[in-house]
């Protein structure tokens, strides 16, 4: 589904942030993108979304690159950002309408999906409200509603749990698991390692812009020569080794 090959990039060609990143996210799996702050997670995601142009390497979704077919490339993915982004002059419902039109959903699809998502995240009573009046958690729910309204082939999820209450976290996790079972590919960046270990099929552990470990938990244990380590212990092992 998502294929990244030998990706080097960043904000300046003189000083790349990420180096020679290669990873894949297949249909019906969740891949956890993890690393300390500044490891290169957000930079990698920005390249996938087309917000940054690679210095070297390639990014394809279903074999198509952004350069080959920008519309087809972008229509295959949804993005849940770490920091909510919205239009202050639009209500929650108008954000959903705008998303539906952008992705050319039929009115029936839009209404059914929107009502279902609003109920799951307990947002029915605020559909006419403006998001700038929302709490951080409610603003994050708006991002989640728009992303799941589309039902794409690929989800890019960046720190989705920030600001959410426990009920909303569980609702989001349930939706991600359901989408995975339906064949969706999901790349999820998160610092909540216990949750990542529980729900992700594979992991990519970035450190200083490079892949330090990659694979299933068992495969990464073997790479680190730590056969009993948890994901958190592997994370700390890589981070501490760089300090010493």
C-alpha positions as CSV (number, residue, x, y, z in Angstrom):
1,X,0.0,0.0,0.0
2,X,2.5,2.6,1.2
3,X,6.1,2.1,0.1
4,X,9.0,4.4,1.0
5,X,12.3,3.6,-0.5
6,X,15.7,5.2,0.5
7,X,14.0,8.5,1.5
8,X,16.4,11.3,2.5
9,X,14.9,14.7,3.1
10,X,14.1,17.6,5.4
11,X,13.8,21.4,5.2
12,X,17.2,22.0,3.8
13,X,19.3,20.1,1.3
14,X,22.4,21.1,3.1
15,X,21.2,19.5,6.4
16,X,18.8,16.6,5.9
17,X,16.6,15.5,8.9
18,X,16.0,11.9,7.7
19,X,18.4,9.6,6.0
20,X,17.8,6.6,3.8
21,X,14.4,5.6,5.3
22,X,12.8,2.5,3.7
23,X,9.6,1.1,5.1
24,X,6.3,-0.3,3.9
25,X,2.8,-0.4,5.3
26,X,0.7,-3.2,3.8
27,X,-3.1,-3.5,3.6
28,X,-4.7,-4.8,6.8
29,X,-1.9,-3.8,9.2
30,X,-1.0,-1.1,11.7
31,X,2.7,0.0,11.7
32,X,3.9,2.1,14.6
33,X,6.3,4.9,13.8
34,X,8.1,5.6,17.1
35,X,11.1,7.6,18.4
36,X,12.1,10.4,20.7
37,X,11.2,14.0,19.9
38,X,13.3,15.1,16.9
39,X,13.9,11.6,15.7
40,X,12.3,12.4,12.3
41,X,8.8,11.1,12.7
42,X,7.0,14.3,11.7
43,X,9.4,15.0,8.9
44,X,8.8,11.5,7.5
45,X,5.0,12.1,7.7
46,X,5.3,15.5,6.0
47,X,7.1,13.8,3.1
48,X,4.4,11.2,2.8
49,X,1.7,13.8,2.7
50,X,3.6,15.8,0.0
51,X,4.3,18.8,2.2
52,X,8.0,18.3,1.8
53,X,9.8,17.2,-1.4
54,X,12.3,14.4,-0.9
55,X,16.0,15.1,-1.6
56,X,16.4,11.4,-2.6
57,X,14.2,8.3,-2.7
58,X,10.6,7.6,-3.6
59,X,7.2,7.4,-1.9
60,X,4.3,5.6,-3.5
61,X,0.7,4.7,-2.5
62,X,-0.6,1.7,-4.4
63,X,2.3,2.1,-6.8
64,X,1.5,5.7,-7.7
65,X,3.7,8.6,-6.6
66,X,2.5,12.2,-5.9
67,X,4.4,13.4,-9.0
68,X,2.7,10.9,-11.3
69,X,-0.9,11.6,-10.2
70,X,-1.4,14.1,-7.4
71,X,-5.2,13.8,-7.2
72,X,-5.2,10.0,-7.1
73,X,-2.3,9.9,-4.6
74,X,-4.0,12.2,-2.1
75,X,-7.5,10.7,-2.4
76,X,-6.1,7.4,-1.2
77,X,-5.1,8.7,2.3
78,X,-6.5,10.5,5.3
79,X,-4.4,12.3,7.9
80,X,-5.0,12.9,11.6
81,X,-2.6,15.6,12.7
82,X,-1.1,16.0,16.1
83,X,-2.2,19.6,16.3
84,X,-5.8,20.2,15.2
85,X,-6.2,22.4,12.1
86,X,-9.5,23.9,11.2
87,X,-11.3,27.0,9.8
88,X,-12.6,29.3,12.5
89,X,-15.5,30.5,10.3
90,X,-16.9,27.0,9.7
91,X,-18.9,24.9,12.2
92,X,-18.2,21.3,12.9
93,X,-20.9,20.2,10.5
94,X,-19.6,22.5,7.8
95,X,-16.1,20.9,8.2
96,X,-17.6,17.5,7.6
97,X,-19.5,18.8,4.5
98,X,-16.3,20.4,3.1
99,X,-14.5,17.1,3.6
100,X,-17.3,15.1,1.9
101,X,-17.2,17.4,-1.1
102,X,-13.5,17.4,-1.4
103,X,-13.5,13.6,-1.5
104,X,-16.7,13.5,-3.7
105,X,-18.8,11.4,-1.3
106,X,-22.4,10.9,-2.2
107,X,-25.0,12.6,0.1
108,X,-26.1,9.2,1.4
109,X,-22.6,8.2,2.2
110,X,-21.9,11.5,3.9
111,X,-25.0,11.5,6.0
112,X,-24.7,7.9,7.1
113,X,-21.0,8.1,8.0
114,X,-21.2,11.5,9.6
115,X,-24.1,10.5,11.9
116,X,-22.4,7.3,12.9
117,X,-19.1,9.0,13.8
118,X,-20.8,11.8,15.7
119,X,-22.6,9.3,17.8
120,X,-19.4,7.3,18.5
121,X,-17.5,10.4,19.7
122,X,-20.5,12.0,21.4
123,X,-20.4,15.1,19.3
124,X,-24.0,15.3,18.1
125,X,-24.9,18.2,20.3
126,X,-22.1,20.5,19.0
127,X,-22.5,20.1,15.2
128,X,-23.5,23.7,14.9
129,X,-20.7,25.0,17.1
130,X,-17.4,26.6,15.9
131,X,-14.3,24.5,16.7
132,X,-12.4,27.5,18.1
133,X,-14.8,27.3,21.1
134,X,-14.0,23.6,21.6
135,X,-11.6,22.1,24.1
136,X,-8.3,20.6,22.7
137,X,-9.9,17.1,23.0
138,X,-13.0,18.1,21.1
139,X,-10.9,19.8,18.4
140,X,-8.9,16.5,18.0
141,X,-12.2,14.7,17.7
142,X,-13.1,17.0,14.7
143,X,-9.8,15.9,13.0
144,X,-10.7,12.2,13.7
145,X,-14.3,12.7,12.3
146,X,-13.0,14.2,9.1
147,X,-10.4,11.5,8.6
148,X,-12.8,8.6,9.2
149,X,-15.5,10.2,7.1
150,X,-13.4,9.6,4.0
151,X,-12.7,5.8,4.6
152,X,-9.4,5.8,2.5
153,X,-7.0,3.0,1.7
154,X,-4.3,4.5,3.9
155,X,-4.4,6.3,7.3
156,X,-1.6,8.5,8.4
157,X,-2.1,9.1,12.2
158,X,0.2,11.4,14.1
159,X,0.0,11.4,17.9
160,X,-3.8,10.9,17.8
161,X,-4.5,10.4,21.5
162,X,-3.2,13.8,22.7
163,X,-6.0,15.6,24.6
164,X,-8.6,12.8,24.2
165,X,-10.5,11.4,27.2
166,X,-10.4,7.6,27.9
167,X,-13.7,7.0,26.2
168,X,-12.6,8.8,23.0
169,X,-9.3,7.0,23.1
170,X,-11.0,3.6,23.2
171,X,-13.5,4.7,20.4
172,X,-10.5,5.7,18.2
173,X,-8.6,2.5,18.9
174,X,-11.8,0.4,18.1
175,X,-12.2,2.3,14.8
176,X,-8.5,1.8,13.9
177,X,-8.8,-1.9,14.6
178,X,-12.0,-2.2,12.6
179,X,-10.4,-0.4,9.6
180,X,-7.4,-2.6,9.8
181,X,-9.7,-5.7,9.7
182,X,-11.4,-4.2,6.7
183,X,-8.1,-4.0,4.8
184,X,-6.9,-0.4,5.5
185,X,-3.2,0.3,5.9
186,X,-2.4,2.5,8.9
187,X,0.8,4.3,9.8
188,X,0.6,5.6,13.4
189,X,3.1,7.8,15.2
190,X,2.7,7.7,19.0
191,X,4.6,8.0,22.2
192,X,2.1,5.8,24.1
193,X,4.2,2.7,23.7
194,X,2.1,0.3,25.7
195,X,-0.8,1.0,23.3
196,X,1.5,0.7,20.3
197,X,2.8,-2.7,21.5
198,X,-0.8,-3.9,22.0
199,X,-2.2,-2.9,18.6
200,X,0.5,-2.5,16.1
201,X,1.6,-5.4,13.9
202,X,5.1,-4.0,13.1
203,X,7.2,-1.0,14.2
204,X,9.7,1.4,12.8
205,X,11.9,2.9,15.5
206,X,13.6,6.1,14.3
207,X,16.6,7.6,15.9
208,X,18.5,10.7,14.8
209,X,16.8,10.5,11.4
210,X,17.6,6.9,10.7
211,X,15.9,3.6,11.2
212,X,17.4,2.0,14.4
213,X,15.1,-1.0,14.6
214,X,12.3,-2.3,12.3
215,X,9.9,-5.2,12.2
216,X,7.7,-7.1,14.6
217,X,8.5,-7.0,18.3
218,X,10.2,-10.3,18.1
219,X,12.3,-9.2,15.1
220,X,13.4,-6.0,16.9
221,X,14.3,-8.0,20.0
222,X,16.6,-10.1,17.9
223,X,18.1,-7.0,16.2
224,X,18.8,-5.5,19.6
225,X,19.9,-8.8,21.2
226,X,17.3,-8.3,23.9
227,X,15.0,-11.4,23.7
228,X,12.6,-10.4,26.5
229,X,12.4,-6.6,26.0
230,X,9.2,-4.7,25.8
231,X,8.7,-2.1,23.2
232,X,9.4,0.6,25.8
233,X,12.6,-1.1,26.9
234,X,13.8,-1.3,23.3
235,X,12.9,2.4,22.9
236,X,14.9,3.4,26.0
237,X,17.8,1.1,25.0
238,X,18.2,2.9,21.6
239,X,17.8,6.4,23.1
240,X,20.2,5.8,26.0
241,X,22.9,4.3,23.7
242,X,23.1,7.5,21.8
243,X,23.6,9.5,25.0
244,X,26.5,7.3,26.3
